[in-house]
Amino acid sequence: MFHLFDLYKNKTDNANNFIRLNLIGEGQNIKSYGARVCIYSSIGIQLAEINPNRGYLSACESTLHFGLGNENKVDSIVLTS
């Protein structure tokens, strides 16, 4: 048997806040692969890295998603490449 893929749907019903960042690079690295983003907020520190490869024959969205819960702002965003 050959298993093609699994599809999941988020059926939660909440009003939590989030921030999504779509970085645009320069030159050959237009999708900003390898860039790290650190979000500081009252709920803590979150770190994410743009890496399109996470497994065999898979790919990930290059837009970064950070959950904020009930918070509606971040204190700062730090980007390193």
ZIQUIBEL-V887912 format. One record per backbone hydrogen bond with DSSP energy under -0.5 kcal/mol. CO is the residue of the C=O (numbers start at 1). NH is the residue of the N-H. If there is no record, write none. Layout:
co nh
CO NH
CO NH
This chain:
co nh
1 3
2 4
9 11
12 14
17 68
17 69
19 66
21 23
21 64
23 25
26 29
28 30
29 32
30 25
32 35
35 50
36 80
37 48
38 78
39 46
40 75
40 76
41 44
44 41
46 39
48 37
49 51
50 34
52 54
52 60
55 58
64 21
66 19
68 71
69 17
76 40
78 38
80 36
